[in-house]
Amino acid sequence: MPSFTLTSPAFDDGAPIPEKDGYTEDNVNPPLSVTGVPEDAASLAIVMDDPDALEPAGKIWDHWLVWNVPADTGTIPEDYAAATATEGRNDFGETGYGGPNPPDGRHTYRFVAYALDTTLSLPPDATKEDLESAIEGHVLAEATLEGTYAP
């Protein structure tokens, strides 16, 4: 079986995320592609966070949480309208995508996709901690894509 992977046609792993995806720009998620989803997956979840925010913000900053993405979704388009999925609360206090907004120079952002053996019953105001608790024991595969962003 092919390995579970997460990529973007907008940037390569480790490369800069397009400027328009930033919080103070168009604030739209970059397009993402998932391949190699396990056959027994029931749904996908995606988390975007900023581990480099630990120093200026005192925590890893959560930018985007989305779950119950249909397992047969191969592409998550730019400016994803999660009609069949649910988006959670980011650390900007908003539901949905909150783009990169580093306060102190270039940061690396992680997009992590999870293939799950279930769908989740979480409210739209769920946090990353809620999501992490809900997926525990249900992750079939995990894939990471990283990109950088500078103000």
C-alpha positions as CSV (number, residue, x, y, z in Angstrom):
1,M,0.0,0.0,0.0
2,P,1.4,3.5,-0.8
3,S,2.4,5.6,2.2
4,F,0.0,8.2,3.5
5,T,1.3,11.6,2.3
6,L,0.3,15.3,2.6
7,T,1.5,17.7,0.0
8,S,0.6,21.1,-1.5
9,P,0.7,22.3,-5.1
10,A,1.3,25.8,-3.6
11,F,4.6,25.0,-1.9
12,D,7.1,22.2,-1.4
13,D,7.8,20.7,2.0
14,G,10.1,23.1,3.9
15,A,9.5,25.9,1.4
16,P,7.7,29.3,1.9
17,I,4.0,29.3,2.2
18,P,2.4,31.8,-0.3
19,E,2.1,35.3,1.1
20,K,-1.6,35.4,0.3
21,D,-2.3,32.6,2.8
22,G,-1.1,34.8,5.7
23,Y,-3.5,36.1,8.4
24,T,-3.1,39.7,7.4
25,E,-3.3,39.0,3.7
26,D,-6.1,36.9,2.1
27,N,-6.1,34.5,5.1
28,V,-7.0,31.4,3.0
29,N,-5.6,28.0,3.5
30,P,-3.2,26.7,0.8
31,P,-4.5,23.8,-1.3
32,L,-3.5,20.4,0.1
33,S,-3.4,16.9,-1.4
34,V,-3.6,13.6,0.5
35,T,-2.6,10.3,-1.1
36,G,-2.3,6.8,0.2
37,V,-5.2,7.1,2.6
38,P,-5.7,3.7,4.3
39,E,-8.7,1.8,2.8
40,D,-10.3,1.4,6.2
41,A,-10.1,5.1,7.0
42,A,-13.5,6.7,7.8
43,S,-12.4,10.3,7.9
44,L,-9.4,12.7,7.9
45,A,-8.4,15.4,10.3
46,I,-6.0,18.2,9.7
47,V,-4.1,20.4,12.2
48,M,-2.0,23.4,11.3
49,D,0.1,24.9,14.0
50,D,3.2,27.0,14.6
51,P,5.8,25.4,17.0
52,D,8.0,28.4,16.6
53,A,5.4,30.5,18.5
54,L,6.5,28.9,21.7
55,E,9.1,31.6,22.4
56,P,7.0,34.8,21.5
57,A,3.5,33.4,22.5
58,G,4.4,31.0,25.2
59,K,2.7,28.1,23.4
60,I,2.5,26.3,20.1
61,W,0.0,28.4,18.2
62,D,-3.0,26.6,16.6
63,H,-4.0,28.0,13.2
64,W,-6.4,25.5,11.8
65,L,-8.3,22.4,12.9
66,V,-10.6,20.5,10.6
67,W,-12.1,17.0,11.1
68,N,-14.6,14.7,9.5
69,V,-13.1,15.4,6.1
70,P,-14.3,12.5,4.0
71,A,-11.7,9.8,3.7
72,D,-12.0,9.8,-0.1
73,T,-11.0,13.5,-0.3
74,G,-7.9,13.7,-2.4
75,T,-7.7,17.5,-2.5
76,I,-8.5,20.1,0.0
77,P,-8.9,23.3,-2.2
78,E,-7.6,26.7,-1.3
79,D,-10.0,28.6,0.9
80,Y,-11.7,25.3,1.8
81,A,-15.4,25.6,2.6
82,A,-15.8,22.7,5.0
83,A,-19.3,21.8,3.9
84,T,-18.9,18.1,4.8
85,A,-16.4,18.6,7.6
86,T,-16.1,20.6,10.8
87,E,-13.6,23.3,11.6
88,G,-12.5,24.0,15.2
89,R,-11.4,27.0,17.2
90,N,-7.9,28.4,16.4
91,D,-5.8,30.5,18.8
92,F,-7.0,33.7,17.2
93,G,-10.3,32.8,18.9
94,E,-12.0,32.2,15.6
95,T,-13.5,29.1,14.0
96,G,-11.8,28.1,10.8
97,Y,-8.4,28.9,9.2
98,G,-6.2,31.5,10.7
99,G,-3.1,32.0,8.5
100,P,0.5,32.5,9.4
101,N,1.2,35.7,11.3
102,P,4.6,35.4,12.9
103,P,5.4,38.4,15.3
104,D,9.2,38.0,15.2
105,G,10.5,36.8,11.9
106,R,10.3,33.6,9.9
107,H,8.4,30.7,11.5
108,T,7.9,27.1,10.4
109,Y,4.3,25.9,10.2
110,R,3.2,22.3,10.4
111,F,0.2,20.8,8.6
112,V,-0.5,17.3,10.0
113,A,-3.1,15.1,8.4
114,Y,-4.5,12.1,10.3
115,A,-6.4,9.2,8.7
116,L,-8.9,8.0,11.3
117,D,-11.0,4.8,11.6
118,T,-14.0,6.8,12.8
119,T,-15.8,10.1,12.4
120,L,-15.8,12.5,15.4
121,S,-18.6,14.1,17.4
122,L,-17.0,17.4,18.4
123,P,-18.6,20.8,18.4
124,P,-17.3,23.6,16.1
125,D,-15.7,25.4,19.1
126,A,-13.5,22.4,19.9
127,T,-9.8,23.1,20.5
128,K,-6.7,21.2,19.4
129,E,-6.7,19.5,22.9
130,D,-10.3,18.3,22.3
131,L,-9.3,17.0,18.9
132,E,-6.2,15.2,20.2
133,S,-8.3,13.5,22.9
134,A,-11.0,12.5,20.4
135,I,-8.5,10.9,17.9
136,E,-6.6,9.0,20.5
137,G,-6.7,5.3,19.6
138,H,-8.2,6.1,16.2
139,V,-5.2,7.2,14.1
140,L,-4.5,4.8,11.2
141,A,-1.8,7.0,9.6
142,E,-0.3,10.4,10.0
143,A,1.5,12.7,7.5
144,T,3.2,16.0,7.9
145,L,3.9,18.9,5.6
146,E,5.9,21.9,6.7
147,G,6.2,25.4,5.3
148,T,7.8,28.7,6.4
149,Y,6.3,32.2,6.5
150,A,7.9,35.5,7.3
151,P,6.2,38.9,7.9
